[in-house]
Amino acid sequence: MSEVLSSRQVALAALCEVEKGGQANSVLADALNRVDEELSSRDKNFVTELVQGTIRMRRALDHLWAPFVKRELDVEVKVAVRLGVYQLVFLGTPPHAALNATVDIVPRRVKGLVNAVLRRVSETQTNFPTGAVKNSYPDWIWNWAEKEWGLDGQAALIAMNSAERPEKRLDGYIQGSASRWVCSEVDAASPNGGLLLDVCAAPGGKTTGLGHQWDIVVGADHSALRASVLAELQHRLNPPRRAVQADARFPPFRPQCADAVLVDAPCTGLGAMGRRSDARWHIGKGAIERLAEQQLRILNASCQLLKPGGILTYSVCTFTKKETIGVSEDFASQNTNMEPVALDSQRWRHLGTGGIVLPQDYGTDGMAIFQWRLA
Ligand SMILES: C[S@@+](CC[C@H](N)C(=O)[O-])C[C@H]1O[C@@H](n2cnc3c(N)ncnc32)[C@H](O)[C@@H]1O
């Protein structure tokens, strides 16, 4: 009992930090590190489920409890109520257990209030919402996915309410399958290897996940902080590979020097909301247009780096039409010397001259990929 209670206390403290502006994945990682000795791995998984689930389902949870509270709640109390409702509604915890466990972890002065609210929610759960509220997304995300992808869009958003479970590579690095599939396509398109420039490389998952055919792999990133994380990872996993800080719109590499360029571009990340539980609450609609412009500029600069016959790969962990097929078509129309390359694996759904996996296809991030060869 005390272990379970302490898991919930750890979760509550982490949720409060996130509510005050912390980034969910790093707050959770720090919280778990602090209790590394005290909690079993089962308890840590429970903390993870409570924190990520409560953040993800915030909109649906607030819809369920808010009608029973007439005043503004302190952050800690509001978060505790969400945590209680999450257990009641989404984890199927029996009402008495969810109520007692939640009341136990709130300050004495609000125990009565929290108890009353959770009791009301447990009695009225059948009054459940639909659409964006039920699945806990901002309206614009729900409407965009439905407009561009229809039922597939809704299925994608619903799939991202269960976290992706990334696997450990043989070298110990934890990476989602869709990212590994991008690496496989980069490798398959250039069997003779040579020099590869990975121009948006940090933190380095793909740079360090490429095959052994490459003679030289250089990873670059615009952010100094992220480039240093990349350098550290390169050093730990692939000592001969290099890391530099550089803006891919103005790359500091010789024209026509590379056999392959990978542009794993900055994007809205709307396909990665499964592993970033708070992302849906921060991504703005305006980011799509802004990032698509940046993606196109990076691609235009990157193709100048290719030797004749060299391969350009463009990948993004999103599924907006603008950042995927839109950018690829704009790029192809501005660079008629770039010939589309067919993807190696059948797992990708066709999308223009490239491919995409949606989160519901294999339980991974949503990821799009396009490849071209310089004629
Ligand atoms: C999707 S992430 C890359 C993930 C990485 N390839 C991996 O697999 O670990 C995009 C990266 O692009 C970087 N970035 C953003 N704008 C950039 C620019 N103009 N030039 C180079 N890197 C940029 C960001 O700092 C971020 O690290």
The ligand as a Tripos MOL2 file, in Angstrom:
@<TRIPOS>MOLECULE
LIG
   27    29     1     0     0
SMALL
NO_CHARGES

@<TRIPOS>ATOM
      1 C1         13.5430   16.0300  -35.9730 C.3       1 LIG1
      2 S1         14.8980   16.6890  -35.1270 S.3       1 LIG1
      3 C2         16.1980   15.6360  -35.6630 C.3       1 LIG1
      4 C3         16.2010   14.3000  -34.9700 C.3       1 LIG1
      5 C4         17.4540   13.4990  -35.2980 C.3       1 LIG1
      6 N1         17.6540   13.3300  -36.7180 N.3       1 LIG1
      7 C5         17.4140   12.1280  -34.6520 C.2       1 LIG1
      8 O1         17.0020   11.1550  -35.3020 O.co2     1 LIG1
      9 O2         17.7960   12.0340  -33.4770 O.co2     1 LIG1
     10 C6         15.2530   18.1380  -36.0240 C.3       1 LIG1
     11 C7         16.5330   18.8280  -35.6280 C.3       1 LIG1
     12 O3         16.7510   19.9020  -36.5350 O.3       1 LIG1
     13 C8         17.4310   20.9230  -35.8470 C.3       1 LIG1
     14 N2         17.2790   22.1510  -36.6520 N.ar      1 LIG1
     15 C9         16.2730   23.0510  -36.6570 C.ar      1 LIG1
     16 N3         16.5210   24.0030  -37.5600 N.ar      1 LIG1
     17 C10        17.7060   23.7050  -38.1480 C.ar      1 LIG1
     18 C11        18.5000   24.3150  -39.1500 C.ar      1 LIG1
     19 N4         18.1280   25.4370  -39.7560 N.pl3     1 LIG1
     20 N5         19.6730   23.7400  -39.4610 N.ar      1 LIG1
     21 C12        20.0820   22.5880  -38.8510 C.ar      1 LIG1
     22 N6         19.3760   21.9750  -37.8850 N.ar      1 LIG1
     23 C13        18.2000   22.5210  -37.5590 C.ar      1 LIG1
     24 C14        16.7860   20.9470  -34.4780 C.3       1 LIG1
     25 O4         17.6710   21.5230  -33.5350 O.3       1 LIG1
     26 C15        16.5470   19.4570  -34.2390 C.3       1 LIG1
     27 O5         17.6020   18.9220  -33.4990 O.3       1 LIG1
@<TRIPOS>BOND
     1     1     2 1
     2     2     3 1
     3     2    10 1
     4     3     4 1
     5     4     5 1
     6     5     6 1
     7     5     7 1
     8     7     8 2
     9     7     9 1
    10    10    11 1
    11    11    12 1
    12    11    26 1
    13    12    13 1
    14    13    14 1
    15    13    24 1
    16    14    15 ar
    17    14    23 ar
    18    15    16 ar
    19    16    17 ar
    20    17    18 ar
    21    17    23 ar
    22    18    19 1
    23    18    20 ar
    24    20    21 ar
    25    21    22 ar
    26    22    23 ar
    27    24    25 1
    28    24    26 1
    29    26    27 1
@<TRIPOS>SUBSTRUCTURE
     1 LIG1         1 GROUP 0 **** ****
